[in-house]
Amino acid sequence: MRILVAIFAALLLATPATAQIISPSEMLRSSVTNFIRPQTKAFATSTTELSKAMYVLCENGDLTGAQEAFSKAATAYGRMEFLRVGPLMEDNRVDRILFFPDRKGIGLRQVQQLLAEADLASATVPGLQQKSIAVQGFGALEFVLFGTGFETLTTSDGAFRCAYGAAIAKNLEEMAGEIAAGWADPEGIAKRLTQPDPAYADYRTTTESLEAIVGLVSHGIEAVRDTRINPFIAKGDGKANPKQALFWRSNQTLPMLRANLDGLRRLIELSGIVTDPALSLEITAAFARAEAAIVAVTSPVEEAVADPAQSAALADLVTATQDLQRLIGEDLSARLGLSVGFSSLDGD
């Protein structure tokens, strides 16, 4: 593990600890130009490819291609899903794209019922958008492609299932395109965030904008830990619950965690928001520890939680996220004179 940490620390030190200090306004512009817009565009592109792959599956039976496209689109979303401001939060997109956590299995039951009823309206985007948010996004599509009965997708018996999956993919493509367009709009949220004005309702000062950026990262790290890792790992005398892990059917639990942390790290690096060399090294090292822990989990999640070494790696991952939240939510905020506030998870 120490060797892996050293390797990843060396790789992640691409963020120069001695970089020239940039102004707060440039930090904001860099956040949008270097990270947010490229990542939202990449997500939109990945969902277009997913939609094409679902069409090919329904026409020619290429299940592998659709499953691979699902994984790519999901991880593309994972890199930007912490951007819970503006377009992602409008029209209930955040839950329509990924209804999770679903601790009571409500979404699963709704997807199973929809498949059993084979309501043809659900196989169209307009019809699907009238349904529950739980049946519209990645969670539902994962069950279509990897859940019980997925083998029928390559046969005539799976025609409705495939059409429903294609509608989900098209729905995701539509939402991803709207998110990318929202951030690309020169008069939209990007302008308000990077050029704050007292007349705006959201970003009135540079301090408020910086608090939003740092808060997104701090709360994003918290969400990774508290909604993606802690629910399925063993804690104390309790047992692990791998079926509470996101995307356990498709074996995408760890790739999604890696995408989450990669996106968080990239925003920190590309924004130039960390100007203190010592703090930069600490944050880089903490991200490296998190990456090394993920690399050490090599089995599907249900097997990983039963293996002492991989369980220990997952515990290390939790510790690394705790360190990151402190370093970014507390130390970085203090150095910048910010208050990142409370996250939506507080009180849950």
C-alpha angles and dihedrals in degrees: 000000000000090000091052092049090052091050095049092043089057091048095047094049086087082106100085112231089205096049119146111270111248130202122263089248091055090048089057094046091048091050091057100035100040101035121007100048095042093047096048089048091049090052091051091050092049092052091051088055090046091053091050091048092052090051090051090048092053092045103037108013098246097158095162092055092052093047091051091048089051091054093049094048093046093052091045086057090045091061092057107024092102089067090098098167133088119353097014091056096046123095090010089284096149092063096034090056095046123005100199145179096036100172094166095047093241093143093048092053091049092050091048091049092049091052091048093050093044092205104188092213088067089062091066126072095235091048093045092051089060091058130083116297087238093070098046108071151038096311092057093043091051089058091047092052101034109013132095110312097016089132090074090068090088093050136064089255089068097051096112093041090054094046090050090050090050090052090051090051091049090048090052090048090053094050094044090051091051091051093050091046091049092055092042092054106110090210096043137082094312090063094046092048097046097035104036118192133188088236092064120094094215112030111028099154139024088248091057091050093050090047088054093053096045090042092054090056096042094047091042090058090048091051092051090054100039102037103026108034112019096054094064106032125085114259123191109322092341125110127247117255107202093176088068088065119105113254096359091150093060095039089240097124096104096036088054092050089049090050091049093053093041090056093048091049093048093053091051091048100040095045093057087220095140107074100160108094095210093048090046090057092049093050092046091051092049092052088048091054090050092050092047090052091052091048089054091059101082103156132074109279096255089057095039094059090054094052115084095215095048092043088054089051090053089051088051088052091055090050091050091053090050090053092047093050090052094045094048104027095043114015099037092041091051093050090051094043092243138140111210093190127206125323127231088253094066111111095017 
